[in-house]
Amino acid sequence: MRYSEVAANVQALAQNSHSQAEFVYEFLLAYGTPKASIARLKSGQMNLAKDDGELLLKKKLYFAPATDDLFEALETLKAVKGTLSHDPRFLFVTDFEHVVAFDRKTADSLHCALADLGSHFDFFLPLAGMEKQKLSNESVADRNAAERMAKLFDAIKAHNPEFIERNPHAMNVFLARLLFCFFAEDTGIFDENAVSNSIASHTAPDASDLHDFFVKLFDLLDRKSRDGLPKHLQDFPYVNGGLFRDHFPIPEFSIKARRMMIEAGKLNWSDINPDIFGSMFQAVIDPEERHNLGQHYTSVTNIMKVIEPLFLNDFRAAFEKATALKRGKAPALHRLLDRIAKVKIFDPACGSGNFLIIAYKELRRLEMDIFRELQKDTGELPLSGLKVSQFYGIEISDFAAETAVLALWLTEHQMNLESKKVCGQAPDNLPLKDGAKIVCANACRIDWEDVCPKEAEDEIYILGNPPYLGARVQSKSHKADMASVFGKIKGVNSLDYITCWFYKASKYIRGSHACYAFVSTNSICQGEQVAMIWPHLLGNDLEIFFAHKSFKWTNSAKGNAGVTCVVVGVASSGEKQNFLFSGVHRKEVQHINPYLVEAHNVYVESRRRLLSDIPELSFGSMANDGGGLILSDTEKNELLNEDPNNIRFVRKFLGSAEFIRGQSRSCLWLLGSSPTDFGEDSFIGKRIKLVEEHRNYSTREATRKLAEQPHLFGEIRHHDAQSIIIPKVSSERREYIPIAFLPAETIISDLAFGIYDANPTIFGLLTSRMHMTWVRAVAGRLEERLRYSAGLCYNTFPVPKLNEAHKQTLTEHVMEVLQQRENHPEKTMAQLYDPDKMPAGLRAAHQQLDLTVDRIYRKAPFSSDEERLEHLFKRYEAMIEQEKEKK
């Protein structure tokens, strides 16, 4: 289907009412699903979903209607067996008034009114065979240039089917050189339209000699002599700089390609923005990345979060200090110019050069400010000493590496023009100086000092936005890279891929004046990864000298929900001031630990033994039954219809999802019975047989052994005593993880935790803001959701000694929380703890409980969660030391 057809179809679907039962089929039709497939879905032949109203189409869509919290329903859908086994691209939940959806390939999210779905039709474009729009922050010139170059690339590829496969690097170089020529003829480097006019006037209409034209043009741009050349070539200047130095094969061209080059020359290439130019042109050679062409673009605002605290603020402070001097202003300014002329900027995952480009621009603008001050002070007006050859990068994509070098040259020329407007003069455009030192290589395997040589006194700043890739989504090649970087370091298989860059950067800067700052997903500053990797990164000689706490790294692309990121800067200990950023606020601090808290370096490691005097936390019971021991309401009724006395074998069965969403499930609890107590043809006998078969066919010996007792759960941890249930996974949106007391007969599944013989004291501690603050810092994440664990969250939680008065006060407030819940019996835990809909009485009860817990920790009130966490880390550190002393 055409893009416009999909847009019209979805707009019509959103504006016209349809029955709820037919909605999903109309939705699929809007994206071009054949009517025959729709008929098969309706008949159940292709629908892999188990529940009424749901639709699961393998590799494409999992649709589910919902009546409660749509976000919670989506989280449930992410974890169900059908999603994991049938790999649908999209998860789609709706109450037919609003839509919440998730793209499992790109991790993009969508939340909108159903009536507005037409405005977001591009989110689901892959259902129609088209990848979604990823264009953002683009100018019309950038978009037009990318579209023209993409079409030209396709025309050249069609005419040279084997050339590009045999000579991919040569093709990348050709495109980079052609882009430079278009830019040069519109910005005064060449005469106006010099290249496009030469193609139009001095090559054959059938393009038979266009190959030879480019051979001659690229050759003459690399040499000074113009002897013997035809007149239309003699006026081209000597370029040099390495751009045309090496000779590579050039493809042949069709009539269509020639025409497209001439048309491309009519664009105003002077308006191209190199900041996004490189990112967009990566899409030129990858058809899968083309939808209106373009890729996610890292905004200048976000890049500045890295370069300002890494080096730019320091340079600016030196400039302001120099300008404030009454004597010696000029020498101080010249010293700063000398620093700028020698600094090295290194991005070891540079892509098409966005970070390097912005860093270059900002340093050139600082130079201009210095020049203005010198002109006012002494009348002198120096030329820029900053060279693009001071900028280094590593990039695994050949085309991106070539584009980065080119984009920096274009940026240099644009900044020369800007400097000429501001200062009246600028360095000569030609010949080009040596370009940026961008190496096409795997940054995990190459020695970084071979790319950016390091002397002891060099001022080097390493920066960038390396690839994230969590441990579960890494390919074999990524795992091999990890092993190459970390060797036998324990826990490497649980680390994010980006830790390779952190580790190599720490190794690079040791014993030097270099420092680094990277953008990363916040996962490396949470959960188990902190204790695994940060001791190796920091050791005793390095420290985190600035950090931006978690924020959404977003752009303006439609449907892009962004990624939760941090920025972390590392330098030699004691060398710099330390700043912690939270949103727009900046705070100078003494220390920043790897959890990005103002505290000493504390590493919370998973532990089996309790740190505090609190009850044991137990895993729930695991059925390992192939579904034989678990009962839906329908199956439970079937069992009781067979014999009402079977009720004695039925227990309520709760995991995280059932508990939070108020769903009903039961299980067969046959402890104290024998498999032979039930006839083979009875309901229970047949279910026992299912379990036995499931376990016997397992590839695991331990599971096969469980077949000897097929009537029992595989792992039984239940106690017949009142318990507290704690979900293993909970939405990050909630202020509190919902927990509850359960009656003695309720079975907690292995998808939740339980505390048996539980009392209100531990309930109050666990449902407090203090505990939530600890959990948010040390817990792992499942995507963005909090992943509670015994070893990291519970066993490590530092609790003060409690006296009877503490316990009594906690009990009173816990009872008030429970009473406020009972005031809303119609609401599920998901609804009660939805931060936007939490009942006022329940919120007030929790706030009073929070104050009580805070006072147990100290008499002075806490002003923020950051202050709570600082206190908890200090208490944790002290308790660990006490534990060591006892040993």
Buried (B, 14 or more C-beta within 10 A) or exposed (E): BEBEEBBBBBBEBBEEEEEEEEBBBBBBBBBBBEEEBBEEBBEEEBBBBEEEEBBBBBEBBBBBBBEBBBBBBBBBBBBBEBBEEBEBBBBBBBBBEBBBBBBBEBEBBBBBEBEEBBBBBBBBBBBBEBBBBBBBBBEEBBBBBBBBBBBBBBBBBEBBEEBBEEBEBBBBBBBBBBBBBBBBBBBEBBBEBBBBBBBBEEBEEEBEBBBEBBBBBBEBBBEEEEEEBEEEBEEBBBBBBBBBEEEEBBBEBBBBBBBBBBEBBEBEBBBBBBBBBBBBBBBBBEEEBBBBBBBBBBBBEBBBBBBBBBBBBBBBEBBEEBBEEEEEBBEBBBEBBEBBBEBBBBBBBBBBBBBBBBBBBBBBBBBBBBBBBBBEBEEEEBEBBBBBBBBBBBBBBBBBBBBBBBBBBBBBBBBBBBBEEBBEEBBEBBBBBEBBBBBBBEBBEBEBEEBBEBEEEBBBBBBBBBBBBBBEEBEEEBBEBBBEBBEEBEEBEBBBBBBBBBBBBBEBBEEBBBBBBBBBBBBBBBBBBBBBBBBBBBEEEBBBBBBBBBBEBBBEBBBBBBBBBBBBBBBBBEEBEBBBBBEEEBEEBEBBBBBBBBBEBBBBEBBEEBBBEBBEBBBBBBBBBBBBBBBBEEBBEEBBEEEEEBEEBBBBBBBBBBBBBBBEBBBBBBEEBEBEBBEEEBBBBEBBBBBBEBBEEBEEEEBEEBBEBBBBBBBEBBEEEBBBBBBBBBBBBBBBBBBBBBEEEBBBBBBBBBBBEBBBBBBBBBBBBBBBBBBBBBBBBBBBBBBBBBBBBBBBBBBBEBEEEBBEBBBBBBBBBBEBBEEEEEBBBBBBBBEEEBBEBBBEBBEBBBBBBBBBBEEEEBEEBBBBBBBBBBBBBEBBEEEEEEE
